Amino acid sequence: QLQELYHLPLEQYSTIIMTDKSDGQPCDVIDVGGILRRADSNLRLVWASEQFKLSAVATTMDGRFCDVQLALPASPDHLEIFLRSSLR
């Protein structure tokens, strides 16, 4: 089995948006979110997916691998509007 390695300069980011797919390859969002959470607990992790009807703040039921569940279209503008309206 082939495993790809990614090097992310996490110190340059405050928010990371994860999707269900990565360039046509399957991606385990829960595993990736867990790795990022352990690497930097201050990151805001956003799971963007077509399966969500509405954007929502993630709960402890999500295993805390993400902070926000973002309904697509997952654009930076959409994320900013959602975060400003819901995280006051």
Backbone as a ProteinNet text record, in pm:
[ID]
protein_1_A
[PRIMARY]
QLQELYHLPLEQYSTIIMTDKSDGQPCDVIDVGGILRRADSNLRLVWASEQFKLSAVATTMDGRFCDVQLALPASPDHLEIFLRSSLR
[TERTIARY]
83.9	0	87.9	53.8	130.3	76.6	164.9	125.2	199.7	126.7	189	224.3	333.8	375.9	353.7	301.8	279.6	351.4	417.3	485	413.5	348.5	276.3	345.9	378.8	434.2	320.7	279.9	161.8	171	291.9	305.6	257.5	237.4	191.2	38.3	-31.9	-176.6	-248.4	-366.6	-453.3	-577.1	-611.3	-727.6	-689.6	-734	-712	-847.1	-877.3	-1001.3	-971.4	-1040.9	-1024.2	-1151	-1134.1	-1249	-1250.2	-1357.5	-1370.4	-1276	-1235	-1153.8	-1027.8	-924.4	-798.6	-746.2	-765.8	-718.8	-762.4	-888.5	-941.1	-904.6	-824.8	-785.8	-869.6	-907.6	-982.7	-897.9	-962.1	-891.1	-971.7	-908.4	-975.5	-967.7	-1074.7	-1076	-1055.6	-1111.7	-1098	-952.4	-881.6	-740	-656.6	-681.3	-605.8	-633.1	-760.2	-795.3	-730.5	-726.8	-663	-514.2	-448.5	-304.8	-278.5	-358.6	-341.1	-369.3	-470.9	-505.7	-390.2	-325.5	-211.5	-89.3	-74	42	33.5	-88.6	-105.1	-247.3	-263.4	-397.5	-463.5	-388	-445	-505.4	-484.7	-541.3	-692.5	-762.2	-905.5	-920.7	-979.3	-994.5	-1137.8	-1150.4	-1280.2	-1298.1	-1406.3	-1438.8	-1543.6	-1507.1	-1597.7	-1646.1	-1778	-1832.8	-1968.7	-1996.7	-2127.3	-2234.8	-2196.1	-2296	-2365.7	-2310.2	-2372.1	-2474.6	-2594.6	-2698	-2675.6	-2626.6	-2599.1	-2462.6	-2398	-2272.3	-2302.6	-2215.2	-2239	-2107.2	-2110.1	-1996	-1995.4	-1881	-1871	-1889.7	-1937.9	-1961.9	-1869.9	-1877.7	-1795.2	-1832.7	-1950.7	-1990.9	-1903.1	-1839.3	-1752.4	-1612.9	-1590.7	-1459.3	-1357.5	-1403.3	-1317.1	-1202.8	-1221.1	-1119.1	-1139.5	-1251.9	-1273.8	-1349.5	-1340.4	-1409.4	-1537.3	-1536.9	-1650.3	-1681.5	-1809.8	-1854	-1911.9	-1843.7	-1877.9	-1947.2	-2072.3	-2144.2	-2085.7	-2067.3	-2012.3	-2113.2	-2075	-1940.8	-1846	-1730.2	-1632.7	-1533.3	-1572.1	-1482.4	-1435.8	-1322.5	-1277.6	-1380.9	-1451	-1553.3	-1668.6	-1712.7	-1821.8	-1781	-1660.2	-1610.9	-1605.8	-1556.3	-1546.4	-1684.3	-1781.9	-1918.4	-1973.7	-1954.9	-2006.9	-1941.2	-1809.8	-1739.1	-1776.7	-1791.7	-1829.7	-1970.3	-2060.6	-2198.8	-2220.2	-2138.5	-2168.8	-2075.5	-1958.4	-1861.4	-1843.9	-1949.3	-1942.8	-1950.3
-118.3	0	123.8	217.9	340.9	447.3	508.8	614.9	741.1	851.6	977.6	1057.3	1129.7	1216.1	1361.4	1439.7	1581.4	1659.8	1764.9	1851.9	1986	2018.1	2144.3	2233.8	2355.6	2450.2	2503.5	2426.4	2458.7	2593.4	2638.6	2767.5	2883.5	2859.9	2965.1	2970.6	2876.7	2867.3	2881.5	2942.9	2945.7	2859.3	2836.8	2755.8	2663.6	2539.1	2443.5	2386.9	2391.8	2336	2199.1	2096.5	1959.6	1921.1	1847.9	1800.1	1648.2	1591.7	1445.7	1384	1462.6	1408.8	1491.3	1426.4	1494.8	1450.1	1533.3	1504.5	1366.3	1331	1204.3	1085.1	1105.1	995.2	1000.1	884.1	885.4	938	1006.2	1067.6	1042.8	997.1	975.9	1105.6	1183.3	1315.6	1306	1203.2	1187.4	1166.5	1080.6	1056.6	1182.7	1250.1	1371	1478.7	1495.3	1593.8	1562.4	1434.6	1394.5	1423.1	1397.7	1425	1575.1	1655.4	1800.3	1852.8	1796.7	1839.1	1810.1	1693	1660.2	1745.6	1783.1	1862.4	2005.4	2062.4	2200.8	2217.8	2219.6	2226.1	2362.3	2462.5	2595.8	2614.3	2517.7	2528.1	2516.9	2594.5	2575	2480.9	2365	2263.5	2264.8	2277.6	2288.4	2170.1	2095.7	1985	2036	2050	2098.1	1979.6	1963.4	1847.2	1877.2	1811.8	1823.1	1752.8	1664.3	1588.4	1671.1	1787.6	1871.6	1963.5	1966.7	2056	2199	2214.7	2346.5	2345.4	2459.6	2471.6	2473.8	2413.8	2405.9	2398.2	2447	2428.4	2282.5	2217.9	2076.4	2056.6	1938.4	1907.7	1794.9	1760.4	1650.9	1518.2	1509.5	1387.8	1362.5	1467.9	1455.4	1408	1378.7	1333.1	1444.6	1568.1	1686.2	1682.5	1611.2	1614.9	1735.6	1806.6	1930.9	2027.4	2155.7	2259.8	2304.3	2299	2346.6	2244.3	2219.6	2140.5	2238.8	2257.6	2361.2	2299.3	2337.8	2290.5	2359.5	2283.5	2341.5	2437.5	2537.9	2560.6	2609.5	2547.5	2576.4	2680.1	2805	2912.6	2988.1	3056.7	3136.8	3241.2	3301.5	3401.2	3338	3221.3	3150.5	3115.7	3067.2	3031.6	3154.8	3267.2	3388.5	3435.7	3434.6	3475	3383.1	3252.7	3157.9	3179	3191.1	3205.8	3336.4	3442.8	3570.8	3564	3491.3	3485.9	3385.6	3280.2	3172.7	3165.7	3223.6	3209.2	3338	3415	3540.8	3513.7
0	0	0	-84.8	-99	-3.8	69.3	160.8	123.6	109.9	73.3	197.6	189.6	299.1	259.8	354.4	331.5	440.7	400.9	496.7	495.9	606.3	618.1	720.6	682.6	780.4	868.2	967.9	1047	1116.5	1145.7	1213.5	1126.8	996.8	907	897.6	961.1	945.9	1079.3	1074	1191.4	1168.3	1040.8	1003.9	889.5	897.1	788.8	748.3	617.5	565.1	505.6	555.7	506.4	430.1	320.6	244.6	243.8	190.1	184.2	82.1	-17	-125.6	-142.2	-189.4	-215.2	-351	-452.7	-589	-636.9	-612.1	-659.8	-574.4	-469.6	-382.7	-255	-203.2	-77.4	37	129.7	241.3	367.2	473	600.2	680	673.1	735.5	886.3	948.4	1093.3	1131.5	1058.1	1086.9	1064.3	951	919.6	1024.3	1061.2	1162.8	1297	1332.5	1458.2	1458.9	1345.7	1334.1	1347.3	1277	1284.7	1425.1	1491.2	1628.3	1723.2	1706.8	1793.3	1759.8	1632.9	1591.7	1643.4	1643.7	1690.8	1740.5	1870.2	1929.4	1910.5	1865	1843.7	1704.7	1613.8	1479.9	1485.3	1400.3	1381.3	1262.4	1286.8	1182.7	1130.3	998.9	934	839.5	856.9	766.4	669.9	543.2	440	357.7	349	280.7	219.7	108.1	44.6	126	216.2	291.2	398.6	435.3	536.1	471.8	526.7	475.5	521.3	643.7	699.8	766.4	769.2	841.5	991.1	1069.8	1213.8	1288.8	1412.3	1501.3	1542.4	1532.7	1566.7	1716.4	1753.9	1895.1	1939.7	2066.2	2117	2052.4	1993.6	1923.4	1801.4	1750.3	1633.6	1670.4	1798.5	1840.1	1845.9	1827.8	1833	1731.7	1622.8	1518.3	1427.7	1444.8	1371.1	1460.4	1428.2	1504.4	1436.2	1302.6	1224.1	1115.7	1094.5	979.7	879.2	768.2	671.3	551.2	528.5	410.7	287.7	180.6	58.9	-2.3	-78.1	-128.9	-19.5	-14	91.3	41.4	52.9	12.3	136.4	127.4	242	283.7	185.9	218.9	295.2	249.9	317.6	459.9	476.5	609.4	699.5	647.6	728.7	774.7	684.9	721.1	828.4	810.9	909.5	1046.1	1048.6	1176.3	1245	1169.2	1230.7	1291.5	1227	1274.9	1386.9	1394	1488.6	1608.7	1601.1	1709.4	1789.8	1802.1	1878.9	2026.1
[MASK]
++++++++++++++++++++++++++++++++++++++++++++++++++++++++++++++++++++++++++++++++++++++++

